[in-house]
Amino acid sequence: MSYLPYLDDFLLNLKVNNYSQETIYNYERDLNVFLNFLQNSKLDFDKLNKKDLLNYKALLTSIDRTTAKSQKTTKKLSPYSINRMLSAIRAYLKYLIDNDYDVPLAPDTIKMLKTIKKKSQVPELEQLVKLIEAPNTFEKNNKIAIRNRAILEILFATGLRITELVNIKINSIDKEGKIFILGKGKKERFVYLTPRALTHLNNYLKIRPEHSPYLFVPYRGLNAGAKHKKLSTNYLQERIKRYREYLDINIPASAHSLRHGFATYLAESGASPAAIQILLGHESLDTTTRYVHASDKYAQRIHKRYHPLK
């Protein structure tokens, strides 16, 4: 019985085609979940049929599934996560076809789940400003307050992804606030700090420990082999969530909200979509358009201004 033949070759193909290590890891993890399903169901990949795929999708939507490491979980997957896992199987099948290997099903046989298009929510500008300034109010440790304030200022000033921010190295930023970024898909770009963000960055640099090449570093565990340590994305997301709760902001706010807000309020101020695309590091303008969500207040203002029977 053959389980996912040439899987290692597929992953190697991703590597030699310069996919990021994180992307390769995600493919491997998602395909291992599928592999576990085949093994537990005693299914031969070569004889896979549409009903088997239906059963797999049913498993993914249930809480009886196991993780890639064969561990039980009670957490239900979102439709977006399930679609990502199904896309991994599609990519794997396409690789087999491209290399003239036999496949039991065509990639297009795998249908994605329908997802609900949620109303995009971006906090009001005043709320985002309060969120950015929150570390000075709620952090008891002054050094942490200065660092976290600089982080939030930079996120909103640049529209960076949170993973891009934690990977900024001290030598990739100049005195004028121009930052070199190696972004998603290994795309290179520059982002630019506002004078306000640059001021808070300089405040942080005065107290920044000199033990790591990364710009933002933790203050705990400095004596425990933290030479190349950087701040974790989980820490930042948790802190932002806590600030939001302290401020009683009812719209979900995260590091990604600052990125969305960056794009939205630039657009509301008249910025070119093409310029926003470059700053966000998007390959497609369509992706940028999905990021730019006019606020309800802005929509109301436009309605009052342009309605023919106003």
N, C-alpha and C positions, 0 to 999 in steps of 0.2 A: 504494500500500500504506500503510495507516494504522497507525502504531505508538502504542499507548496514547493515544488521543484524549482531549483535555480534561485531560491530566495537570496542566498548570499551574493549571487551574481547581480541580482537586481539592486541590492544595497550598494554593492561596489560600483555599479553603473551610476548611481546617484552621486557617489563620492567623486569619481573621476570627472563627472560633469559639473563639479564645483558647487553642489548643493551644500548648504550649511550643515554643521554637525547636528544642530537642533532639529532640522527638517528630517535628516536621515534617522535620527533617534525616534521621531514621531512616526515615521513610516514603519520602522521595525517594531515599535511597540504595538501599533494598530494591527499589523499583520500577524503578530504573535497572538493577539486576541482571537483572530480568525483561525489561526493554526490550532489553538486550544479547542475551539469549537469543533473543528474537523476531527481531532483526536478523540475528544470526549464522545462525539457522535459516531465514531468509527466510520467516517466517510472518506472515500477515496477522492482526492482532488480531480483525478482524471475523469471521474464519473459524476462530477458535480452537476446538479440541475437547478432549475428555477425554484422548485419547492425547497431545496436545501437553503438557497439564498433567503427565501421567505422566512424559514425557520431561524436563520441567523439574525435577520432583522428583528424578528420577534424576541429573540434572546436579548439583543441589545436594548430593546425598549423595556425590558423587565428588570427587576432587581435580583433575579436569580443568576445573573451573569457573573463571570469571574474576570479578574484583571489580567493583564499580560503576564503577570507572575503567578497566575492560577490562584489568586487570593479572592475570597468572597468579599462582596461589597453590597452595601445597602443604599448606595447613592445612585439615583436614577440619572442616566445620561440625557443631555439635552438633544433636541433634533439636530442642532449644529454639530455636536460632537459625533453623533451617529453618522451624519453625512460625511464628516471628515474620515471616519473609519471605512466607510463604503468607498470613498474616493481612493483610499490607499489600495483597495483590492482592484479597482479600475486601472490604476496606474501600473500595478503589478501585471495584470493581464495584458495591457498594452505593450509592456516591455517584452513579454513572452512572444506576442505576435510579431513585434518588430524584429525579433531574433529568430523568427521562423520555427518557434516551438509550438506544439499543439496546445490548444486551450479548450476546456470543456464548454465555455460560454463566452459570448462576445462581451466586451466591456460595457457596451450600451445596455446590456441586459440588466445591469445593476441600476435600479432606479433610486433616486434620492428621495428622502422624506420631504413632504411639504412643510414649510416653516411659516410661522406667523410673522408678518411684517409689523413689528412693533413701532409705535409712534416714537420717533427719536426724541430724546429729551436731553437738552443741554441746559444746565443751570443758568439763571440770569447772571449777567456780568457782575453785578453787585455781590451775588452769592459766591462766585468764583474768586473775587478779590478777597472776601472774608476767609475763604478756604485757604488761599495762598498765605494770608497773614496769620493764620491760626497757630502755627508753631510758637510764635512769640507770646501768645496768650496762654496756651495749654501745656507747653513743655516746661518742666521744672528745672531741667538741666540746661543752662544757658548755651553751652556748646552745641547740644543737640538741636536746640531751637534755632540757632544761627544756621546750622547745616541744613536742617529740613526746610527752613524758609528759603534758602538759596536753591534748593532742589525744586520746590514748587514754583518759584519765580522763573527758573529756567525752563521747566516743563511748559508753562503757559507762554513764555516769551518765544519759544522755538517750535512748539508742536511736536517735540520728540516723543518717540515711543519710550515706554518705561525701560525696556531692555536696552535701548540705545543709550539712555541716560546713565544707567549703572555701569555701562562699558566705556564711558568717556575716560580717556587717560589724560593726565595732567599736561602732557606735551602736545595734545591735539587742540588746544585752545590758545588763542593769542590775546594780547593785551587789549585789543579793540573789541573782544567779545565774539570773534568769528570762530566757530567750532567745526572741525572736520569730523564727519560721521561716516562710519561704515555700517550701512543700514541693512534692512531686510533684503535677502537675495544678494548680499554682498555688493549693494549699490552704494557708490560713494556720492556724498553731497556735502554742502556747507549749510549750517544754520547760523542765525545771528541773534545775539542778545540785545535786548533793549537796554538803554542806560540804567533803568531801574534794576533790571536783573543783574547787570554787570556790577552795580553797587553792592548788591547782596552777595554775589559771588566773591567779590574782593573781601567782604567782611568775613566770609567763611575761610578764604585762603589764609588769612592772618592767624587762624587757630587750627588749621588743618594739620593732622599728624603727618610726619614725613616718613611713612613706613610702607607706602604702596604706590605703584604707578597709576592707580585709578584715582579719579578726581574725588569721588565721594566714598568715604571709608567709614566703617563702624568704629565706635569708641570703646566697645567692649572687646575683651580678648586680645588686646594689642600685644601682650606678652606671651601669647600662645600660638606662635608660628603664623602671625597674620601679615607676613611680609607682602604678599600679593592679594590681600583680602579686599573685597569690594562689598558695598551695600547690597542686600538682596532685594529682589522685586517684591517678595512676599512681605518683607518688613514695611516697605513703602506703601503697599496697598493697604496693609493693616492700619498704618498711621493715618492715611487719608480717610479711611472709613471711620476711624475714631474722631478725627476732626469734624467730619460731616455730622456725626451724631452729637458732638458737643454743640455744634452750631444750629442743630435742628433743621438741617436742609433736607426737605422731603423728597427732592429729586435725587436718585442715586448718583453719587459723584465718586469718581475714581481717577487714577492717573490718566486713563483714556479719555475721561470727560474733559480734562484740561486740553488734550490734543484736539478733541472735537470742538471745544470752545475756541481754541486758537483759530481753527479754520473758519468757524461760523462767524466770529466777530470780525475777522479780517474781511470776509466776504461782505458782511453788513456795512463795513466802512468803505466798500468800493474796490477792494483788492481784486486783481485779475485772477480768474480760476487757474490759468496756466502758471502764474507765479506761486499760488498756493500749492499746486501740484508739485512743483519743484521743492518747495520748502518741506512738504510732508514726505517726500521721497516716494511718491506714487508713480508707478509705471503707466497707468492709465488715467485719463481725465475722468472717466466714469467712476472710478474709485473715489477720486477727490470729491466729485459731486455728491456721493453718498455720505461723505463726511461733513459736508456743509449743510447744517440744519438750521434754517431760519427760526428764530424763537417766535413764540406766539405773539409776544409784544411787537416784534418787528413786522410780523404778518399783519397785525391789526393796524399798525402805522401805515403800511403800504396800502391796505384796503381803504383807509380813510382818505389817503392822498390821491389815489388814482381811480376810485370807483366813479363810473360815468354819471351816476345820479347822486353824488355826494351832497 
